[in-house]
Amino acid sequence: MALESSYCRHAPSSRLRPGDLVIKSSGGAGDREVLIFDRWTGGDRTAYWAYQQRRGYGTDHLVLRAGLASGSGHHGCRPFHVHEDQVG
């Protein structure tokens, strides 16, 4: 987590915002992942839309629950110096 703390700060999963990262940094190459949080699927915040890019598959926009449960190995990360663009 030392490297991560140089470019982002912890964000509790219940407070994820668009552009936040959901990171699982432990395990083998097939287990580690970084997801880009898009939005909650509903007010109950039990699932969310995220972007995921995988070698050989490209980029997916999908609904996930990964990282919301305690002990999942995932954690939220809010990147430094990223600001929402109000254009459009």
N, C-alpha and C positions, 0 to 999 in steps of 0.2 A: 504494500500500500504506500510505501515511501515515494515511489515514482509517481503514482497516481496523485498524491498530495501536492506534487509540483504543478499540476495542471487542472486539478479540480478539488472540490470540497465535498464532504459527505452530504448526501441528501436522503432523508428518511423516505422509504418507499411510499408512505402515505402522502408525501408532499411533492412527488415528482411533477415536473413541469415540462412542457414541450422543449426538446433539445437536450434534456438531461440524459445521462448515460446510465444503463443498467449493466453492471460489470460482474462477470464471474471470472476471477483471475487465477483460480486454483484448478488443479487437475491436469490431465493430459491435453494434447492439442485438440482432441475431439470434444473436450468438456468446456474449455475456456471460451468465453464469448463477450462481445460488447454489443449491446443493443442501443438504438437511439429511441428514446421515449417520444411518442407523438401525442397521445391523449388517452384519457380514461374512456372505457366503453360505456360507463354509466356512473351515476352518483354513488353507488355502493363501493366503487373502487376495488373490485375483485379481479378485474382484467383490464388490459390496456392495449392500444395499438402501438406498434413499434416497427422500426426499420431494422432489418437484419441482412447482412451481406455474407454470402458463403461462396467459397471457391467452387467453381463448377456449376453453381446455381444462379448466381447473380444476386440482385437485391429483391427481398421480399418485404411487403407491408402486411403484417399479420397481427392477429390478436393473441396475446400471451398472458400467462399468469406467473411465469418464471420470475423469481426474485422477490415475490411479495411475501412468501412464507418465511418465518424465522428459521434459520438453519439451512436455507436453500443454497448458500454459498454466493448468492448474488448480493450486490449492494448498489444503492443509488449514488451517483456522482454528478455534481453540477459543475461544468467547466467554467474556469475563470475567463473573463473578458469576452463572453458571448452575449450579445444583446439582440433582442427581438427587433426585426426590421418592420417599421410601421408603414412602409410603402405597400401599396396594393390593396 
